[in-house]
Amino acid sequence: MRVICRRLAGTTFSERLLILDGLTAFGLFAVTAMLVCYALEERSAWFILAFSAACALGSLYGFLQGAWPFGLVEAIWALVALRRWLNARQMRATRG
């Protein structure tokens, strides 16, 4: 951590914003997708499925970065959202 802090010490704020590795970018994408899909769930059941997939990506990110509790919780949320999507799809089929 000290090496990173020393390396960033001589950089400007805008230069520090540009320092983004692939794993961090993946995590940012996953969390952004979760937020957008959650906000749009009322519009279509497909957004519930997309939220489930985004939670699975967030889970993968958590495990890849070494934060297994985050990965575990996101995996559970992915299963909960998948169950919600199945229920929403079944309810829509019964309504016609």
C-alpha positions as CSV (number, residue, x, y, z in Angstrom):
1,M,0.0,0.0,0.0
2,R,2.9,2.4,0.7
3,V,4.3,1.8,-2.7
4,I,1.0,2.8,-4.3
5,C,0.7,5.9,-2.0
6,R,4.3,7.0,-2.9
7,R,3.6,6.5,-6.6
8,L,0.4,8.6,-6.4
9,A,1.9,11.2,-4.2
10,G,3.4,13.2,-7.1
11,T,0.3,13.0,-9.3
12,T,-2.5,15.5,-9.7
13,F,-6.1,14.7,-8.8
14,S,-7.1,14.3,-12.5
15,E,-4.1,12.0,-13.1
16,R,-5.2,9.8,-10.1
17,L,-8.7,9.5,-11.6
18,L,-7.2,7.9,-14.7
19,I,-5.5,5.1,-12.7
20,L,-8.0,2.3,-13.0
21,D,-7.0,-1.3,-13.5
22,G,-9.0,-3.9,-15.3
23,L,-10.5,-5.5,-12.1
24,T,-11.6,-2.1,-10.7
25,A,-13.2,-1.3,-14.1
26,F,-15.0,-4.6,-14.0
27,G,-16.3,-4.0,-10.5
28,L,-17.4,-0.5,-11.5
29,F,-19.3,-1.9,-14.4
30,A,-20.9,-4.6,-12.3
31,V,-22.1,-2.2,-9.6
32,T,-23.3,0.4,-12.1
33,A,-25.3,-2.3,-13.9
34,M,-26.8,-3.4,-10.6
35,L,-27.9,0.1,-9.8
36,V,-29.4,0.8,-13.3
37,C,-31.2,-2.5,-13.4
38,Y,-32.6,-2.1,-9.9
39,A,-33.9,1.3,-10.7
40,L,-35.6,0.0,-13.9
41,E,-37.2,-3.2,-12.4
42,E,-40.7,-1.8,-12.4
43,R,-40.6,-1.3,-16.2
44,S,-40.1,-4.9,-17.1
45,A,-39.3,-8.3,-15.5
46,W,-36.3,-8.5,-17.8
47,F,-34.6,-5.9,-15.7
48,I,-35.0,-8.2,-12.7
49,L,-33.2,-10.9,-14.7
50,A,-30.5,-8.3,-15.7
51,F,-30.2,-7.3,-12.0
52,S,-29.6,-11.0,-11.2
53,A,-26.9,-11.2,-13.8
54,A,-25.3,-7.9,-12.6
55,C,-25.3,-9.3,-9.0
56,A,-23.5,-12.4,-10.3
57,L,-20.9,-10.2,-11.9
58,G,-20.6,-8.3,-8.6
59,S,-20.1,-11.6,-6.9
60,L,-17.4,-12.6,-9.3
61,Y,-15.7,-9.3,-8.7
62,G,-15.8,-9.7,-5.0
63,F,-14.2,-13.2,-5.1
64,L,-11.6,-12.0,-7.7
65,Q,-10.5,-9.1,-5.5
66,G,-10.3,-11.3,-2.4
67,A,-13.4,-9.9,-0.6
68,W,-15.2,-13.3,-0.2
69,P,-17.9,-11.9,2.1
70,F,-18.9,-9.4,-0.5
71,G,-18.8,-12.1,-3.2
72,L,-21.0,-14.4,-1.1
73,V,-23.6,-11.8,-0.3
74,E,-23.8,-10.8,-4.0
75,A,-24.2,-14.4,-5.0
76,I,-27.1,-14.7,-2.6
77,W,-28.6,-11.5,-4.1
78,A,-28.2,-13.0,-7.5
79,L,-30.2,-16.1,-6.5
80,V,-32.9,-14.0,-4.8
81,A,-33.3,-11.8,-7.9
82,L,-33.4,-14.9,-10.1
83,R,-36.2,-16.2,-7.9
84,R,-38.0,-12.9,-8.1
85,W,-37.7,-13.0,-12.0
86,L,-39.1,-16.5,-12.1
87,N,-42.1,-15.4,-9.9
88,A,-42.7,-12.3,-12.0
89,R,-42.6,-14.3,-15.2
90,Q,-45.0,-16.9,-13.8
91,M,-47.4,-14.2,-12.5
92,R,-47.4,-12.6,-16.0
93,A,-48.1,-16.0,-17.6
94,T,-51.1,-16.7,-15.3
95,R,-52.6,-13.2,-16.0
96,G,-52.3,-13.7,-19.7
